[in-house]
């Protein structure tokens, strides 16, 4: 069992937690001294997962853009299947959200 765990750890280190890309290194230098250890751990895990998605999609997606695409496809499917449209308040919210720009992890 110990050999299997060691082999799994080596595989994870090689394939998922390899050398940090330059964008991830830049994010790692952020001042998060006000955040607790759990918060920093969750944020770093999110950044690492986003960088992994970016590497494996040839730079086409990161975590936020992939989730946005999935939500957009699901919303479009719902609109087309139920013939519904968003309310005026929802459209205003979307407009304000788009004006704020893209947010990253």
PyMOL commands that set and color helices and strands:
alter all, ss='L'
color gray80, all
select helices_A, chain A and resi 2-15+22-28+37-56+63-82+88-100
alter helices_A, ss='H'
color red, helices_A
deselect
rebuild
show_as cartoon
